[in-house]
Amino acid sequence: MISKNLTAASTKPIILGILKQGNSYGYLIIKKVKELSGGNMKYSDGMLYPVLHRLEKEGLISSMWVMEKDSVRPRKYYEITELGKQALLKEQKEWSQVNDILHAIWNPA
């Protein structure tokens, strides 16, 4: 299981990366993270939704309510904005640098 600290630190690039693949809603994001991590990373509602609201406030994502035909209530879908795509590129570079440093430390030449 991945620690809560590392999960929290990686939330922004993970959410932006998922939304770059297509619009999604909260429960589906939680399910996707669990699936992609093989169950080693778990998001809770109480952790995810404040992050989604913060990313929306920062202009990195936007949201819309959608009424699906088989549902009795609308779902809030999120999508990445152009600003969010730029932020994701920055996050990718930074996480790649961290990965390179860790690799160099753990696997010295």
Stockholm file with secondary structure:
# STOCKHOLM 1.0

chainA/1-109         MISKNLTAASTKPIILGILKQGNSYGYLIIKKVKELSGGNMKYSDGMLYPVLHRLEKEGLISSMWVMEKDSVRPRKYYEITELGKQALLKEQKEWSQVNDILHAIWNPA
#=GR chainA/1-109 SS CCCHHHHHHTHHHHHHHHHHHCCEEHHHHHHHHHHHTTTSSCCCHHHHHHHHHHHHHTTSEEEEEECCTTCSSCEEEEEECHHHHHHHHHHHHHHHHHHHHHHHHHSCC
#=GC SS_cons         CCCHHHHHHTHHHHHHHHHHHCCEEHHHHHHHHHHHTTTSSCCCHHHHHHHHHHHHHTTSEEEEEECCTTCSSCEEEEEECHHHHHHHHHHHHHHHHHHHHHHHHHSCC
//
